[in-house]
Amino acid sequence: MQMDGEESSNIEDRRGEGGFTGGFGGMGGIGLPLPIGGGLFKGGFGLIAFVVVALLFGADPSSLSGGGSTGSAPTQTQSRSARPAADRETQFVARVLKSTEDVWGDLFAQMNRQYRPPRLVLFRDATQTSCGVGQSAMGPFYCPSDQRVYIDLSFFDELASRFHAPGQFPQAYVIAHEVGHHVQNLLGISTKVQQMRESMSKRDANAMSVRTELQADCFAGVWAHHANRQRGGKMIDDTDVEQALAAATAIGDDRLQRQAQGRVVPDSFTHGSSAQRVRWFRTGLQDGDIRRCDTFRAQQL
């Protein structure tokens, strides 16, 4: 993958701070273990954790995200903006983020909307967010209340070693997926999903979560399509795409459930199967048409 060019300034570096060791505030004591279909899976499962955390854990959304309203302003406690260190990995993240800003800025302009980019927070171990205390074991996640993407860069090592998805493009896919959740937030999709889930059974709420996550996968593909075109088709090659698809396959609910508990429980899926994740990423990547990412009306996922 060739990711050169400008770097985003919308980055906060909290890696030098002390961090937090407590559990998530307002989450009923949920700590590091993350539920997968009735079992527990510790470690970096939350590759695509959509934190309105309620979509993953069945908690009350309003207690976690301040109602999840779109366009909410960051809280005063999150206003610091330390300059990130100029290491190679951080530069890569900043360039990917800048690319998402360029692509979504253009796409929103075509919809007669203004794109407000998220801030990306680098942290170690744990950090305070408007959705509670974010921890490394969650993997990268998006908090709609403060409109920030949170990443502990050590997850990229785990992405290669644990999920067998090496290379830079899978890392870019992770960032683009979380930015995809920000796009959902700006478009009002997150709020509508939250409102619908409040009156649903757990099974139906899980199914709605799957559609939300698959749309973010599709949005990641939309970004990759347009970012590659902006760079004359030289940003990614077939190997990069295969690595990203391997990452999508590795974190499918069916694959993770089978690894964690030896069986698959489709009704408990929250992110989608490996095949579904690959399919929707490919859908966005194919022609970059955001209209094809309407997972909520799709009869077949």
VOGU-538517 format. One record per residue (C-alpha): residue number from 0; residue in three letters; chain; x, y, z. Coordinates in steps of 0.1 Angstrom, whole numbers. Example, Ala and Ser with C-alpha at 12.3 -4.5 7.8 and 13.67 -1.06 7.14 Angstrom:
# residues 2
pos = 0&code = ALA&unit = A&xx = 123&yy = -45&zz = 78 .
pos = 1&code = SER&unit = A&xx = 137&yy = -11&zz = 71 .
END
This chain:
# residues 301
pos = 0&code = MET&unit = A&xx = 0&yy = 0&zz = 0 .
pos = 1&code = GLN&unit = A&xx = 13&yy = 35&zz = -9 .
pos = 2&code = MET&unit = A&xx = -1&yy = 61&zz = 15 .
pos = 3&code = ASP&unit = A&xx = 18&yy = 93&zz = 10 .
pos = 4&code = GLY&unit = A&xx = 7&yy = 129&zz = 10 .
pos = 5&code = GLU&unit = A&xx = -6&yy = 152&zz = 37 .
pos = 6&code = GLU&unit = A&xx = -13&yy = 143&zz = 73 .
pos = 7&code = SER&unit = A&xx = -44&yy = 151&zz = 92 .
pos = 8&code = SER&unit = A&xx = -42&yy = 176&zz = 121 .
pos = 9&code = ASN&unit = A&xx = -72&yy = 161&zz = 137 .
pos = 10&code = ILE&unit = A&xx = -52&yy = 138&zz = 160 .
pos = 11&code = GLU&unit = A&xx = -48&yy = 138&zz = 197 .
pos = 12&code = ASP&unit = A&xx = -19&yy = 119&zz = 213 .
pos = 13&code = ARG&unit = A&xx = -27&yy = 107&zz = 248 .
pos = 14&code = ARG&unit = A&xx = 0&yy = 80&zz = 249 .
pos = 15&code = GLY&unit = A&xx = 20&yy = 99&zz = 275 .
pos = 16&code = GLU&unit = A&xx = -9&yy = 101&zz = 299 .
pos = 17&code = GLY&unit = A&xx = -15&yy = 79&zz = 329 .
pos = 18&code = GLY&unit = A&xx = -47&yy = 62&zz = 315 .
pos = 19&code = PHE&unit = A&xx = -76&yy = 47&zz = 335 .
pos = 20&code = THR&unit = A&xx = -80&yy = 13&zz = 350 .
pos = 21&code = GLY&unit = A&xx = -117&yy = 13&zz = 359 .
pos = 22&code = GLY&unit = A&xx = -145&yy = -3&zz = 339 .
pos = 23&code = PHE&unit = A&xx = -169&yy = 14&zz = 317 .
pos = 24&code = GLY&unit = A&xx = -190&yy = 40&zz = 335 .
pos = 25&code = GLY&unit = A&xx = -227&yy = 33&zz = 331 .
pos = 26&code = MET&unit = A&xx = -222&yy = -1&zz = 316 .
pos = 27&code = GLY&unit = A&xx = -232&yy = -23&zz = 345 .
pos = 28&code = GLY&unit = A&xx = -197&yy = -34&zz = 353 .
pos = 29&code = ILE&unit = A&xx = -186&yy = -46&zz = 319 .
pos = 30&code = GLY&unit = A&xx = -148&yy = -47&zz = 319 .
pos = 31&code = LEU&unit = A&xx = -123&yy = -62&zz = 296 .
pos = 32&code = PRO&unit = A&xx = -141&yy = -95&zz = 286 .
pos = 33&code = LEU&unit = A&xx = -163&yy = -89&zz = 256 .
pos = 34&code = PRO&unit = A&xx = -193&yy = -112&zz = 250 .
pos = 35&code = ILE&unit = A&xx = -195&yy = -131&zz = 218 .
pos = 36&code = GLY&unit = A&xx = -227&yy = -151&zz = 215 .
pos = 37&code = GLY&unit = A&xx = -229&yy = -160&zz = 251 .
pos = 38&code = GLY&unit = A&xx = -192&yy = -168&zz = 256 .
pos = 39&code = LEU&unit = A&xx = -164&yy = -145&zz = 266 .
pos = 40&code = PHE&unit = A&xx = -135&yy = -135&zz = 244 .
pos = 41&code = LYS&unit = A&xx = -107&yy = -115&zz = 260 .
pos = 42&code = GLY&unit = A&xx = -84&yy = -94&zz = 239 .
pos = 43&code = GLY&unit = A&xx = -86&yy = -74&zz = 207 .
pos = 44&code = PHE&unit = A&xx = -120&yy = -86&zz = 194 .
pos = 45&code = GLY&unit = A&xx = -134&yy = -51&zz = 192 .
pos = 46&code = LEU&unit = A&xx = -118&yy = -44&zz = 159 .
pos = 47&code = ILE&unit = A&xx = -148&yy = -27&zz = 147 .
pos = 48&code = ALA&unit = A&xx = -165&yy = -18&zz = 180 .
pos = 49&code = PHE&unit = A&xx = -192&yy = 7&zz = 174 .
pos = 50&code = VAL&unit = A&xx = -194&yy = 26&zz = 206 .
pos = 51&code = VAL&unit = A&xx = -226&yy = 36&zz = 209 .
pos = 52&code = VAL&unit = A&xx = -215&yy = 6&zz = 230 .
pos = 53&code = ALA&unit = A&xx = -251&yy = -3&zz = 235 .
pos = 54&code = LEU&unit = A&xx = -252&yy = -18&zz = 200 .
pos = 55&code = LEU&unit = A&xx = -227&yy = -44&zz = 212 .
pos = 56&code = PHE&unit = A&xx = -236&yy = -51&zz = 248 .
pos = 57&code = GLY&unit = A&xx = -273&yy = -44&zz = 250 .
pos = 58&code = ALA&unit = A&xx = -269&yy = -16&zz = 275 .
pos = 59&code = ASP&unit = A&xx = -291&yy = 15&zz = 275 .
pos = 60&code = PRO&unit = A&xx = -278&yy = 37&zz = 247 .
pos = 61&code = SER&unit = A&xx = -288&yy = 69&zz = 263 .
pos = 62&code = SER&unit = A&xx = -267&yy = 62&zz = 294 .
pos = 63&code = LEU&unit = A&xx = -236&yy = 57&zz = 273 .
pos = 64&code = SER&unit = A&xx = -237&yy = 83&zz = 245 .
pos = 65&code = GLY&unit = A&xx = -258&yy = 111&zz = 258 .
pos = 66&code = GLY&unit = A&xx = -287&yy = 101&zz = 235 .
pos = 67&code = GLY&unit = A&xx = -263&yy = 96&zz = 206 .
pos = 68&code = SER&unit = A&xx = -275&yy = 127&zz = 188 .
pos = 69&code = THR&unit = A&xx = -258&yy = 137&zz = 156 .
pos = 70&code = GLY&unit = A&xx = -235&yy = 167&zz = 154 .
pos = 71&code = SER&unit = A&xx = -230&yy = 168&zz = 192 .
pos = 72&code = ALA&unit = A&xx = -201&yy = 190&zz = 202 .
pos = 73&code = PRO&unit = A&xx = -171&yy = 174&zz = 220 .
pos = 74&code = THR&unit = A&xx = -171&yy = 179&zz = 258 .
pos = 75&code = GLN&unit = A&xx = -148&yy = 204&zz = 274 .
pos = 76&code = THR&unit = A&xx = -129&yy = 175&zz = 291 .
pos = 77&code = GLN&unit = A&xx = -119&yy = 162&zz = 257 .
pos = 78&code = SER&unit = A&xx = -106&yy = 194&zz = 242 .
pos = 79&code = ARG&unit = A&xx = -69&yy = 188&zz = 246 .
pos = 80&code = SER&unit = A&xx = -49&yy = 184&zz = 213 .
pos = 81&code = ALA&unit = A&xx = -14&yy = 172&zz = 220 .
pos = 82&code = ARG&unit = A&xx = 8&yy = 170&zz = 190 .
pos = 83&code = PRO&unit = A&xx = 14&yy = 134&zz = 180 .
pos = 84&code = ALA&unit = A&xx = 49&yy = 119&zz = 179 .
pos = 85&code = ALA&unit = A&xx = 64&yy = 118&zz = 144 .
pos = 86&code = ASP&unit = A&xx = 70&yy = 80&zz = 143 .
pos = 87&code = ARG&unit = A&xx = 63&yy = 61&zz = 111 .
pos = 88&code = GLU&unit = A&xx = 32&yy = 44&zz = 124 .
pos = 89&code = THR&unit = A&xx = 16&yy = 76&zz = 136 .
pos = 90&code = GLN&unit = A&xx = 24&yy = 93&zz = 103 .
pos = 91&code = PHE&unit = A&xx = 6&yy = 65&zz = 85 .
pos = 92&code = VAL&unit = A&xx = -25&yy = 68&zz = 106 .
pos = 93&code = ALA&unit = A&xx = -25&yy = 106&zz = 101 .
pos = 94&code = ARG&unit = A&xx = -22&yy = 101&zz = 63 .
pos = 95&code = VAL&unit = A&xx = -51&yy = 76&zz = 62 .
pos = 96&code = LEU&unit = A&xx = -72&yy = 99&zz = 83 .
pos = 97&code = LYS&unit = A&xx = -64&yy = 128&zz = 60 .
pos = 98&code = SER&unit = A&xx = -75&yy = 107&zz = 30 .
pos = 99&code = THR&unit = A&xx = -108&yy = 99&zz = 47 .
pos = 100&code = GLU&unit = A&xx = -113&yy = 136&zz = 52 .
pos = 101&code = ASP&unit = A&xx = -107&yy = 143&zz = 15 .
pos = 102&code = VAL&unit = A&xx = -129&yy = 115&zz = 3 .
pos = 103&code = TRP&unit = A&xx = -159&yy = 121&zz = 26 .
pos = 104&code = GLY&unit = A&xx = -155&yy = 158&zz = 22 .
pos = 105&code = ASP&unit = A&xx = -160&yy = 154&zz = -15 .
pos = 106&code = LEU&unit = A&xx = -189&yy = 129&zz = -12 .
pos = 107&code = PHE&unit = A&xx = -207&yy = 150&zz = 14 .
pos = 108&code = ALA&unit = A&xx = -204&yy = 181&zz = -9 .
pos = 109&code = GLN&unit = A&xx = -220&yy = 160&zz = -37 .
pos = 110&code = MET&unit = A&xx = -249&yy = 155&zz = -13 .
pos = 111&code = ASN&unit = A&xx = -250&yy = 193&zz = -5 .
pos = 112&code = ARG&unit = A&xx = -238&yy = 185&zz = 30 .
pos = 113&code = GLN&unit = A&xx = -208&yy = 197&zz = 50 .
pos = 114&code = TYR&unit = A&xx = -185&yy = 170&zz = 63 .
pos = 115&code = ARG&unit = A&xx = -172&yy = 175&zz = 98 .
pos = 116&code = PRO&unit = A&xx = -142&yy = 151&zz = 103 .
pos = 117&code = PRO&unit = A&xx = -138&yy = 132&zz = 135 .
pos = 118&code = ARG&unit = A&xx = -107&yy = 135&zz = 157 .
pos = 119&code = LEU&unit = A&xx = -86&yy = 104&zz = 161 .
pos = 120&code = VAL&unit = A&xx = -72&yy = 98&zz = 196 .
pos = 121&code = LEU&unit = A&xx = -40&yy = 77&zz = 201 .
pos = 122&code = PHE&unit = A&xx = -39&yy = 61&zz = 236 .
pos = 123&code = ARG&unit = A&xx = -22&yy = 33&zz = 256 .
pos = 124&code = ASP&unit = A&xx = -41&yy = 9&zz = 278 .
pos = 125&code = ALA&unit = A&xx = -71&yy = 31&zz = 286 .
pos = 126&code = THR&unit = A&xx = -84&yy = 66&zz = 282 .
pos = 127&code = GLN&unit = A&xx = -115&yy = 86&zz = 292 .
pos = 128&code = THR&unit = A&xx = -142&yy = 92&zz = 265 .
pos = 129&code = SER&unit = A&xx = -177&yy = 106&zz = 265 .
pos = 130&code = CYS&unit = A&xx = -189&yy = 70&zz = 262 .
pos = 131&code = GLY&unit = A&xx = -170&yy = 58&zz = 293 .
pos = 132&code = VAL&unit = A&xx = -135&yy = 46&zz = 298 .
pos = 133&code = GLY&unit = A&xx = -121&yy = 32&zz = 266 .
pos = 134&code = GLN&unit = A&xx = -97&yy = 2&zz = 270 .
pos = 135&code = SER&unit = A&xx = -72&yy = -13&zz = 246 .
pos = 136&code = ALA&unit = A&xx = -89&yy = -47&zz = 249 .
pos = 137&code = MET&unit = A&xx = -118&yy = -33&zz = 230 .
pos = 138&code = GLY&unit = A&xx = -98&yy = -26&zz = 199 .
pos = 139&code = PRO&unit = A&xx = -103&yy = 6&zz = 179 .
pos = 140&code = PHE&unit = A&xx = -137&yy = 22&zz = 185 .
pos = 141&code = TYR&unit = A&xx = -158&yy = 52&zz = 177 .
pos = 142&code = CYS&unit = A&xx = -177&yy = 73&zz = 203 .
pos = 143&code = PRO&unit = A&xx = -205&yy = 93&zz = 188 .
pos = 144&code = SER&unit = A&xx = -209&yy = 116&zz = 218 .
pos = 145&code = ASP&unit = A&xx = -175&yy = 132&zz = 213 .
pos = 146&code = GLN&unit = A&xx = -171&yy = 123&zz = 176 .
pos = 147&code = ARG&unit = A&xx = -138&yy = 107&zz = 181 .
pos = 148&code = VAL&unit = A&xx = -121&yy = 75&zz = 169 .
pos = 149&code = TYR&unit = A&xx = -99&yy = 59&zz = 196 .
pos = 150&code = ILE&unit = A&xx = -70&yy = 36&zz = 187 .
pos = 151&code = ASP&unit = A&xx = -43&yy = 20&zz = 208 .
pos = 152&code = LEU&unit = A&xx = -17&yy = 13&zz = 180 .
pos = 153&code = SER&unit = A&xx = -6&yy = -19&zz = 197 .
pos = 154&code = PHE&unit = A&xx = -37&yy = -33&zz = 181 .
pos = 155&code = PHE&unit = A&xx = -21&yy = -33&zz = 147 .
pos = 156&code = ASP&unit = A&xx = 5&yy = -58&zz = 160 .
pos = 157&code = GLU&unit = A&xx = -24&yy = -80&zz = 172 .
pos = 158&code = LEU&unit = A&xx = -41&yy = -76&zz = 138 .
pos = 159&code = ALA&unit = A&xx = -11&yy = -92&zz = 122 .
pos = 160&code = SER&unit = A&xx = -3&yy = -119&zz = 148 .
pos = 161&code = ARG&unit = A&xx = -37&yy = -129&zz = 162 .
pos = 162&code = PHE&unit = A&xx = -59&yy = -123&zz = 132 .
pos = 163&code = HIS&unit = A&xx = -33&yy = -131&zz = 105 .
pos = 164&code = ALA&unit = A&xx = -39&yy = -99&zz = 86 .
pos = 165&code = PRO&unit = A&xx = -5&yy = -83&zz = 81 .
pos = 166&code = GLY&unit = A&xx = 2&yy = -52&zz = 60 .
pos = 167&code = GLN&unit = A&xx = -9&yy = -16&zz = 61 .
pos = 168&code = PHE&unit = A&xx = -41&yy = -18&zz = 41 .
pos = 169&code = PRO&unit = A&xx = -59&yy = -39&zz = 68 .
pos = 170&code = GLN&unit = A&xx = -48&yy = -11&zz = 93 .
pos = 171&code = ALA&unit = A&xx = -63&yy = 15&zz = 69 .
pos = 172&code = TYR&unit = A&xx = -95&yy = -6&zz = 67 .
pos = 173&code = VAL&unit = A&xx = -98&yy = -5&zz = 105 .
pos = 174&code = ILE&unit = A&xx = -95&yy = 33&zz = 105 .
pos = 175&code = ALA&unit = A&xx = -119&yy = 37&zz = 76 .
pos = 176&code = HIS&unit = A&xx = -145&yy = 14&zz = 92 .
pos = 177&code = GLU&unit = A&xx = -145&yy = 36&zz = 124 .
pos = 178&code = VAL&unit = A&xx = -147&yy = 67&zz = 103 .
pos = 179&code = GLY&unit = A&xx = -177&yy = 50&zz = 86 .
pos = 180&code = HIS&unit = A&xx = -195&yy = 50&zz = 119 .
pos = 181&code = HIS&unit = A&xx = -188&yy = 87&zz = 121 .
pos = 182&code = VAL&unit = A&xx = -204&yy = 91&zz = 87 .
pos = 183&code = GLN&unit = A&xx = -234&yy = 72&zz = 100 .
pos = 184&code = ASN&unit = A&xx = -235&yy = 96&zz = 130 .
pos = 185&code = LEU&unit = A&xx = -234&yy = 127&zz = 108 .
pos = 186&code = LEU&unit = A&xx = -261&yy = 113&zz = 85 .
pos = 187&code = GLY&unit = A&xx = -284&yy = 106&zz = 114 .
pos = 188&code = ILE&unit = A&xx = -283&yy = 68&zz = 108 .
pos = 189&code = SER&unit = A&xx = -270&yy = 61&zz = 143 .
pos = 190&code = THR&unit = A&xx = -298&yy = 79&zz = 160 .
pos = 191&code = LYS&unit = A&xx = -324&yy = 62&zz = 140 .
pos = 192&code = VAL&unit = A&xx = -309&yy = 28&zz = 147 .
pos = 193&code = GLN&unit = A&xx = -307&yy = 35&zz = 184 .
pos = 194&code = GLN&unit = A&xx = -344&yy = 46&zz = 185 .
pos = 195&code = MET&unit = A&xx = -355&yy = 14&zz = 166 .
pos = 196&code = ARG&unit = A&xx = -335&yy = -9&zz = 188 .
pos = 197&code = GLU&unit = A&xx = -351&yy = 4&zz = 220 .
pos = 198&code = SER&unit = A&xx = -384&yy = -13&zz = 211 .
pos = 199&code = MET&unit = A&xx = -369&yy = -45&zz = 197 .
pos = 200&code = SER&unit = A&xx = -363&yy = -79&zz = 211 .
pos = 201&code = LYS&unit = A&xx = -326&yy = -88&zz = 217 .
pos = 202&code = ARG&unit = A&xx = -326&yy = -110&zz = 186 .
pos = 203&code = ASP&unit = A&xx = -339&yy = -82&zz = 164 .
pos = 204&code = ALA&unit = A&xx = -316&yy = -56&zz = 180 .
pos = 205&code = ASN&unit = A&xx = -286&yy = -78&zz = 173 .
pos = 206&code = ALA&unit = A&xx = -298&yy = -81&zz = 136 .
pos = 207&code = MET&unit = A&xx = -300&yy = -43&zz = 135 .
pos = 208&code = SER&unit = A&xx = -265&yy = -40&zz = 149 .
pos = 209&code = VAL&unit = A&xx = -253&yy = -64&zz = 121 .
pos = 210&code = ARG&unit = A&xx = -267&yy = -41&zz = 94 .
pos = 211&code = THR&unit = A&xx = -251&yy = -11&zz = 111 .
pos = 212&code = GLU&unit = A&xx = -217&yy = -28&zz = 111 .
pos = 213&code = LEU&unit = A&xx = -219&yy = -41&zz = 76 .
pos = 214&code = GLN&unit = A&xx = -228&yy = -6&zz = 63 .
pos = 215&code = ALA&unit = A&xx = -196&yy = 7&zz = 80 .
pos = 216&code = ASP&unit = A&xx = -177&yy = -21&zz = 62 .
pos = 217&code = CYS&unit = A&xx = -193&yy = -9&zz = 29 .
pos = 218&code = PHE&unit = A&xx = -183&yy = 27&zz = 37 .
pos = 219&code = ALA&unit = A&xx = -147&yy = 16&zz = 43 .
pos = 220&code = GLY&unit = A&xx = -148&yy = 1&zz = 8 .
pos = 221&code = VAL&unit = A&xx = -162&yy = 34&zz = -6 .
pos = 222&code = TRP&unit = A&xx = -133&yy = 53&zz = 9 .
pos = 223&code = ALA&unit = A&xx = -108&yy = 28&zz = -5 .
pos = 224&code = HIS&unit = A&xx = -123&yy = 31&zz = -40 .
pos = 225&code = HIS&unit = A&xx = -121&yy = 69&zz = -41 .
pos = 226&code = ALA&unit = A&xx = -88&yy = 72&zz = -23 .
pos = 227&code = ASN&unit = A&xx = -73&yy = 48&zz = -48 .
pos = 228&code = ARG&unit = A&xx = -87&yy = 68&zz = -77 .
pos = 229&code = GLN&unit = A&xx = -73&yy = 100&zz = -62 .
pos = 230&code = ARG&unit = A&xx = -39&yy = 85&zz = -63 .
pos = 231&code = GLY&unit = A&xx = -41&yy = 73&zz = -99 .
pos = 232&code = GLY&unit = A&xx = -49&yy = 37&zz = -90 .
pos = 233&code = LYS&unit = A&xx = -15&yy = 33&zz = -73 .
pos = 234&code = MET&unit = A&xx = -25&yy = 33&zz = -36 .
pos = 235&code = ILE&unit = A&xx = -35&yy = -4&zz = -34 .
pos = 236&code = ASP&unit = A&xx = -30&yy = -35&zz = -54 .
pos = 237&code = ASP&unit = A&xx = -46&yy = -70&zz = -54 .
pos = 238&code = THR&unit = A&xx = -24&yy = -81&zz = -25 .
pos = 239&code = ASP&unit = A&xx = -36&yy = -52&zz = -4 .
pos = 240&code = VAL&unit = A&xx = -72&yy = -60&zz = -12 .
pos = 241&code = GLU&unit = A&xx = -67&yy = -97&zz = -3 .
pos = 242&code = GLN&unit = A&xx = -51&yy = -87&zz = 30 .
pos = 243&code = ALA&unit = A&xx = -81&yy = -64&zz = 39 .
pos = 244&code = LEU&unit = A&xx = -105&yy = -92&zz = 29 .
pos = 245&code = ALA&unit = A&xx = -85&yy = -116&zz = 52 .
pos = 246&code = ALA&unit = A&xx = -90&yy = -91&zz = 80 .
pos = 247&code = ALA&unit = A&xx = -127&yy = -89&zz = 74 .
pos = 248&code = THR&unit = A&xx = -129&yy = -127&zz = 73 .
pos = 249&code = ALA&unit = A&xx = -109&yy = -130&zz = 105 .
pos = 250&code = ILE&unit = A&xx = -133&yy = -109&zz = 126 .
pos = 251&code = GLY&unit = A&xx = -166&yy = -123&zz = 113 .
pos = 252&code = ASP&unit = A&xx = -189&yy = -133&zz = 141 .
pos = 253&code = ASP&unit = A&xx = -191&yy = -169&zz = 129 .
pos = 254&code = ARG&unit = A&xx = -153&yy = -172&zz = 129 .
pos = 255&code = LEU&unit = A&xx = -149&yy = -156&zz = 163 .
pos = 256&code = GLN&unit = A&xx = -177&yy = -176&zz = 179 .
pos = 257&code = ARG&unit = A&xx = -163&yy = -209&zz = 165 .
pos = 258&code = GLN&unit = A&xx = -129&yy = -201&zz = 179 .
pos = 259&code = ALA&unit = A&xx = -142&yy = -189&zz = 213 .
pos = 260&code = GLN&unit = A&xx = -170&yy = -215&zz = 220 .
pos = 261&code = GLY&unit = A&xx = -168&yy = -241&zz = 193 .
pos = 262&code = ARG&unit = A&xx = -202&yy = -233&zz = 178 .
pos = 263&code = VAL&unit = A&xx = -219&yy = -206&zz = 159 .
pos = 264&code = VAL&unit = A&xx = -251&yy = -188&zz = 171 .
pos = 265&code = PRO&unit = A&xx = -263&yy = -166&zz = 143 .
pos = 266&code = ASP&unit = A&xx = -290&yy = -149&zz = 164 .
pos = 267&code = SER&unit = A&xx = -263&yy = -135&zz = 186 .
pos = 268&code = PHE&unit = A&xx = -243&yy = -119&zz = 157 .
pos = 269&code = THR&unit = A&xx = -236&yy = -82&zz = 162 .
pos = 270&code = HIS&unit = A&xx = -212&yy = -76&zz = 134 .
pos = 271&code = GLY&unit = A&xx = -220&yy = -101&zz = 106 .
pos = 272&code = SER&unit = A&xx = -205&yy = -133&zz = 93 .
pos = 273&code = SER&unit = A&xx = -171&yy = -134&zz = 76 .
pos = 274&code = ALA&unit = A&xx = -188&yy = -138&zz = 42 .
pos = 275&code = GLN&unit = A&xx = -211&yy = -108&zz = 49 .
pos = 276&code = ARG&unit = A&xx = -183&yy = -86&zz = 60 .
pos = 277&code = VAL&unit = A&xx = -163&yy = -94&zz = 29 .
pos = 278&code = ARG&unit = A&xx = -193&yy = -90&zz = 6 .
pos = 279&code = TRP&unit = A&xx = -202&yy = -55&zz = 19 .
pos = 280&code = PHE&unit = A&xx = -166&yy = -43&zz = 19 .
pos = 281&code = ARG&unit = A&xx = -163&yy = -54&zz = -18 .
pos = 282&code = THR&unit = A&xx = -196&yy = -37&zz = -25 .
pos = 283&code = GLY&unit = A&xx = -182&yy = -3&zz = -15 .
pos = 284&code = LEU&unit = A&xx = -149&yy = -10&zz = -31 .
pos = 285&code = GLN&unit = A&xx = -163&yy = -20&zz = -64 .
pos = 286&code = ASP&unit = A&xx = -176&yy = 14&zz = -76 .
pos = 287&code = GLY&unit = A&xx = -175&yy = 37&zz = -46 .
pos = 288&code = ASP&unit = A&xx = -213&yy = 44&zz = -47 .
pos = 289&code = ILE&unit = A&xx = -225&yy = 52&zz = -12 .
pos = 290&code = ARG&unit = A&xx = -261&yy = 44&zz = -23 .
pos = 291&code = ARG&unit = A&xx = -252&yy = 7&zz = -27 .
pos = 292&code = CYS&unit = A&xx = -244&yy = 6&zz = 11 .
pos = 293&code = ASP&unit = A&xx = -280&yy = 6&zz = 22 .
pos = 294&code = THR&unit = A&xx = -278&yy = -25&zz = 43 .
pos = 295&code = PHE&unit = A&xx = -310&yy = -16&zz = 61 .
pos = 296&code = ARG&unit = A&xx = -331&yy = -23&zz = 30 .
pos = 297&code = ALA&unit = A&xx = -311&yy = -52&zz = 17 .
pos = 298&code = GLN&unit = A&xx = -331&yy = -84&zz = 16 .
pos = 299&code = GLN&unit = A&xx = -299&yy = -105&zz = 16 .
pos = 300&code = LEU&unit = A&xx = -269&yy = -95&zz = 36 .
END
